[in-house]
Amino acid sequence: MTIAGLILLATLGLTPPLGEVEQRRASGLSPVAATAPDPTNTAWDHPVAARLGQRVFFDPGFSRNGAVSCATCHDPKLAFTDGKPLPMGLDQGFRHTPSLLNVAHHRWFFWDGRADTLWSQALHPFERDEEFGTSRLAALHRVHDDEVLRQEYEQVFGPMPPLDDLDRFPANAGPGPDPTDPRVIGWNAMTDDDRETVNRAFSNLGKAIAAYEHRLISPPSPFDQFVAAMKAGDEEGMNILSPSARRGLVLFVGEAGCRQCHNGALLSDREFHNIGIPTAGEDLPSDAGRWEGIRLLKENPFRANGTYSDAPDSQRGRSTGSVIRNSEHWGAFRTPSLRNLNRTAPYMHHGQFATLADVLGYYNTLEDMVVVDHHQETVLQPLDLSPEQLADLEAFLLSLSSPPIDPALRSAPPRPGTGSPDK
Amino acid sequence: MIRLLLIASLLLLSACHSGMNTLVASPVARTVASNDGSFTVYWVPKPDPIPLNQFFQIEIQVLDIAANPITPEDATLKVDAGMPQHGHGMNHVARVVPQEDGTWLAEGLLMHMPGDWQLYFDLEQDGVSRRAQTPLVVD
């Protein structure tokens, strides 16, 4: 359907018919399926691993001050985001918190894709000074010293390392960039075999967290119900989408070109683009995004084709081995999912836009767009839509918002014998 | 018409004589001639049609201008794809694996955006690199 036709329908408040191509493209955006097992994580579907991972996710005891957990920035009430432009753990983070709903469907993790599996991603916060600020050994000691955590760990992964021996396994040690950091000094004093043992156990901790996080799948949204009705030929069921949202859908999969990058069930191609969003206080951007992310990925011992992967030669492992690093990746960031936008404001990698209208306004004019070089997305042109059409697009985007997930996944599981959740 | 049938028969005979599990006879194989006209690529994507933003493979067979097979013993083949209008290509290097029957299997290809792509087959033989390329629309 042409832009002129959509403007006429919007003016008359009418619902646009969906042609064959539009129906096919809409079908490609729904539903969000359960995730396929990650072969690099053999604990993926283990229910005890998931329970352990869920305990760790909500446990602030893994942070240096005992007050920061994964849930501090990934709040279940906000679709596992924090509502802030930039996160606050022990200190302020440097990129906006992405939602964890449907996260396992991503191909790369973090805005720069520096992790290639969910379990690898989950290991980063423990050792980042602005997040938990501890170390891999501190994390393992906490599991080791807690009867419930240790029992669940050993039920899934076998015996923990002999962490009682503090001469071999210091209470707080791990690798880092600063050789004068006591954690690094302790780590460097360990034997190669003991470091390997710790790394293996640490990777298991990440695999348990991933076993929990991959269950965070959005229930069907109004848009998903619309697509299901469309496939069934149920005209009445299709009325779940307002005429405005349906006009927005036609724009989205058609002339507005949103689907170029926002395709698939996440409405994300799960890859990286530089759309030139300005960052406050900067003329040219300083955040290298995917360019740096690929370097970090290749250096990461916990990558999908690395030592601690359970299937380094899987498609996922080969994908990491074959990834290309080009100058076009400088300043590129992962295409965000467009699901649950009603709970994930502000938007973009630095939380630059407070509202959805701000986001659409940027695409409509590309005002203040920062052009780094000629490799930048040359396909991006101002949408130049009317206010009514922007409202239609926003109505469609909001129709991708799901009801809350299962309450059992939104807090720590009860501790055995007490019925009380973990603190 | 008779001439076309003769050429087709010759192509089939040539491939069959070499004992190859030929793509030449496949009704689903697509063909593209090299830019210099010196070879022809027969190729079959798996799955077909090529899916948007999912990994796929391509089975490939190459015949020279006289319809003789060019095999992995004779040449090296590279496969790539790009979006000329966007100024970028795929985010992965495809792995091209020689097969025992004289064909190649390209793995790890992924077209992450819908739109106009160009698929490139670069054949390196006797120190010379020659290209066959074909447009693709992924939607």
Chai-1 contact restraints between the chains, C-beta under 6 A:
chainA,res_idxA,chainB,res_idxB,connection_type,confidence,min_distance_angstrom,max_distance_angstrom,comment,restraint_id
A,Q260,B,M113,contact,1.0,0.0,6.0,A-B,restraint_1
A,G264,B,N53,contact,1.0,0.0,6.0,A-B,restraint_2
A,D269,B,N53,contact,1.0,0.0,6.0,A-B,restraint_3
A,D269,B,H112,contact,1.0,0.0,6.0,A-B,restraint_4
A,E271,B,N91,contact,1.0,0.0,6.0,A-B,restraint_5
A,E271,B,H112,contact,1.0,0.0,6.0,A-B,restraint_6
A,R318,B,G108,contact,1.0,0.0,6.0,A-B,restraint_7
A,S322,B,H92,contact,1.0,0.0,6.0,A-B,restraint_8
A,S322,B,V93,contact,1.0,0.0,6.0,A-B,restraint_9
A,S322,B,G108,contact,1.0,0.0,6.0,A-B,restraint_10
A,V323,B,H92,contact,1.0,0.0,6.0,A-B,restraint_11
A,I324,B,N91,contact,1.0,0.0,6.0,A-B,restraint_12
A,I324,B,V93,contact,1.0,0.0,6.0,A-B,restraint_13
A,E328,B,H88,contact,1.0,0.0,6.0,A-B,restraint_14
A,T378,B,H86,contact,1.0,0.0,6.0,A-B,restraint_15
A,T378,B,G87,contact,1.0,0.0,6.0,A-B,restraint_16
A,V379,B,H86,contact,1.0,0.0,6.0,A-B,restraint_17
